[in-house]
Amino acid sequence: MATLYLASGSPRRRELLAQIGVPHITLIASIDETAQPGEAASAYVERLAREKALAGLASLAEPADACVLGADTAVVLDGRILGKPADRDDALATLEILSGREHEVLTAVALADASRCESRVVASRVRFRAISRAELESYWASGEPADKAGSYAIQGLGAVFVSRVEGSYSAVVGLPLLETAEMLAGFGIPCWQHLG
Ligand SMILES: Cc1cn([C@H]2C[C@H](O)[C@@H](COP(=O)(O)OP(=O)(O)OP(=O)(O)O)O2)c(=O)[nH]c1=O
């Protein structure tokens, strides 16, 4: 069986992979995350997930028996990608746009080994209740929005804003577990059901 590497600095992704009983080694693959002009959000997240997996594979001294997983998450509203906030003002502006509305969360997962790279994109919809300015300010002060796509975490304090989720909860957090398990099986890597 190939050794699985997770090309991610995200603690959420590590926890999600561990949740379904998949042993892995974490590595960090740095890539340029700039969107290309006119690039659709779905194409963007898929490209980044693939680039993370391929950069991770390229960084290994012995890639022959390795499989590398990369993922990327973006919050999308009216065709606009709302990434991680640059600063407090950016986070507050993002959360103000999301307040009282439904948005899309796109998460791509990619698996690469020495002979192929496969990827999938999972779309989910999340609705927020209306959020007051004072609440947004205290949410920023909590520290949670700083490193999250769309400036919130559904698995954290941000859960109190979420009135509805349609799609994959784990994908919103950072890794679509059903799709990831299926893809891992295709690379001969079992989840909890098949581990002794
Ligand atoms: C929407 C949402 C995002 N997030 C997080 C997941 C990701 O860590 C982050 C999206 O940014 P990404 O750029 O997808 O990932 P990352 O830079 O954190 O990690 P890496 O590229 O090394 O894999 O936002 C949550 O934790 N909860 C949420 O509800």
The ligand as a Tripos MOL2 file, in Angstrom:
@<TRIPOS>MOLECULE
LIG
   29    30     1     0     0
SMALL
NO_CHARGES

@<TRIPOS>ATOM
      1 C1        -15.6830   27.9230    5.2620 C.3       1 LIG1
      2 C2        -14.6870   27.3310    6.2210 C.ar      1 LIG1
      3 C3        -13.3340   27.2950    5.9660 C.ar      1 LIG1
      4 N1        -12.4530   26.7560    6.8460 N.ar      1 LIG1
      5 C4        -11.0000   26.7080    6.5840 C.3       1 LIG1
      6 C5        -10.5220   25.3810    5.9560 C.3       1 LIG1
      7 C6         -9.2030   25.7680    5.3660 C.3       1 LIG1
      8 O1         -8.1760   25.5960    6.3440 O.3       1 LIG1
      9 C7         -9.3780   27.2420    5.0580 C.3       1 LIG1
     10 C8         -9.4630   27.4480    3.5670 C.3       1 LIG1
     11 O2         -8.2140   27.7800    3.0610 O.3       1 LIG1
     12 P1         -7.4040   26.8740    2.0310 P.3       1 LIG1
     13 O3         -6.5460   27.8170    1.2320 O.co2     1 LIG1
     14 O4         -8.3140   25.9420    1.3040 O.co2     1 LIG1
     15 O5         -6.4770   25.9870    2.9670 O.3       1 LIG1
     16 P2         -5.3090   26.3680    3.9820 P.3       1 LIG1
     17 O6         -4.4290   27.4480    3.4080 O.co2     1 LIG1
     18 O7         -5.8950   26.6380    5.3380 O.co2     1 LIG1
     19 O8         -4.4930   25.0330    4.0630 O.3       1 LIG1
     20 P3         -3.6370   24.2990    2.9000 P.3       1 LIG1
     21 O9         -3.7210   25.1210    1.6340 O.co2     1 LIG1
     22 O10        -2.2480   24.2110    3.4270 O.co2     1 LIG1
     23 O11        -4.3020   22.9550    2.7520 O.co2     1 LIG1
     24 O12       -10.5950   27.6790    5.6650 O.3       1 LIG1
     25 C9        -12.8960   26.2180    8.0420 C.ar      1 LIG1
     26 O13       -12.0920   25.7320    8.8640 O.2       1 LIG1
     27 N2        -14.2410   26.2170    8.3060 N.ar      1 LIG1
     28 C10       -15.1660   26.7540    7.4680 C.ar      1 LIG1
     29 O14       -16.3750   26.7290    7.7830 O.2       1 LIG1
@<TRIPOS>BOND
     1     1     2 1
     2     2     3 ar
     3     2    28 ar
     4     3     4 ar
     5     4     5 1
     6     4    25 ar
     7     5     6 1
     8     5    24 1
     9     6     7 1
    10     7     8 1
    11     7     9 1
    12     9    10 1
    13     9    24 1
    14    10    11 1
    15    11    12 1
    16    12    13 2
    17    12    14 1
    18    12    15 1
    19    15    16 1
    20    16    17 2
    21    16    18 1
    22    16    19 1
    23    19    20 1
    24    20    21 2
    25    20    22 1
    26    20    23 1
    27    25    26 2
    28    25    27 ar
    29    27    28 ar
    30    28    29 2
@<TRIPOS>SUBSTRUCTURE
     1 LIG1         1 GROUP 0 **** ****
